Amino acid sequence: MQPNDKPRDIAEDLRVIKQAMDEGKNPLVATDVPRWEDMVGVNRIINRRVIELEPLPTPAQVLTDMPLDEHAQQIVSYSRDEIRACLTGMDDRLLVIVGPCSVHDPAAALDYARRLAKLKDELDEHLLIVMRVYFEKPRTTVGWKGLINDPDIDGSHNIRKGLLLARRILLDVLGCGLAAATEFLEPTSPQFIADAVSWGAIGARNTESQIHRQLASGLSMPVGFKNATDGSVKAAVNGCYSAAQRHAFFGIDHKGRACSIQTLGNPDCHVVLRGSIHGPNYDAASVAAAMDDIRAMMPADCAASHGVIVDCSHGNSGKDEHRQAEVVRDIAGRIAAGERGITGIMMESFLEGGNQPAAPLKELVYGKSITDKCISWPDTASLLRELAEAVATRRWS
């Protein structure tokens, strides 16, 4: 600054930015407020299509303010080992990942968790029940992207609120004595919530993504790779193989700093059969074919080589909740008959059956999905008991 220059009026700068936003202009290019790009000489040639860059709290801040208590840490640690044991055949229980397609209402999610926790205690001898607690939704085109991205379901995209709300829900689920499962979509969000998650998924749209394979290689829990939307199981097998290897890639640490991350690899990745645009793949022949592909590529000591998880929704049921129940019953019958190769299943279930269009919370039916159709709670309880009976029958046989 030259001797005669006046210091900038920060309040005036903020007023100018607000005025530009009120007029529908991009404040990054519509004002003369200096930015770091000007200072380093790039002359505003970057971020031309970015409306806002809102700083978020660091993962370390969030985990400090909302920590896992000792009981929650024990649930996460122990359940990860239990899941691993089911996936590798050391535990003959069936892994059941069950819950809403996506969480949009914290109160309804907690209501569901309390009901599921009671049923888990009843069926724990035969089923390892983990609650599906999904906060991020991939979209083929556009739509509601999940609680983290848009917690108010109104297009306001208050991601700061969504992150904190997601973590609060996970703490509440753990407080009920339940382990949690979720899909990892954004490569940064796991830093805020992964310590509270016992099982992770890489979705069908991302199973071929190098970013997500690298992410899975460093996650501290078992991770399921879903077959691709076109039905390719090979893509999921490749994902498991890649994630089992060491990787080095860009990322952030818990203090929010850009880092070069190096991982050990994750041997607990496995394949999830979720059907495809061409139809289901949960039948015995499809499971056997998938296991042939897996064992041809994966080492015998990896989780993937022992069995697959069947997602009873999505392409396996045409996203119809009644058909999904039929798929669950079919698998229960096959397990009772002694079929091997299925180590777990996934069910989309909520308090009310079906789904409804996304809208702000006060306009919605309580406990009803705003994404894929879900099985109702009464039907869920009945199906879980059928699965437990099937496991008991297999043991007796």
Protein Blocks (a to p, Z undefined) as FASTA:
>chain_A
ZZklccddfklmmmmmmmmmmnopafklmpcbdcfklmnonoopghklbfbdcddddfkl
mmmmmccdfklmmmmmmmmmmmmmmmnopaccdcddeddfbacbfklmmmmmmmmmmmmm
mmmmmpccdddddfbdcdfkbccebjklmmnononopaklmmmmmmmmmmmmmmnopacd
dddfbfklmmmmmmmpcbdcddfklmmpmklmmmmmmpcbdcdddddfkopaklmmmmmm
mmmpccddddddfkopacddddebjakbccddebjfkbcckbfklmmmmmmmmmmmmcfk
bmklnoccddfbhjlnoopaklmmmmmmmmmmmmmnopahiabdcddddfbgcidddddf
klpcehiafbbcdddfklmmmmmmmmmmmmmmmmmZZ
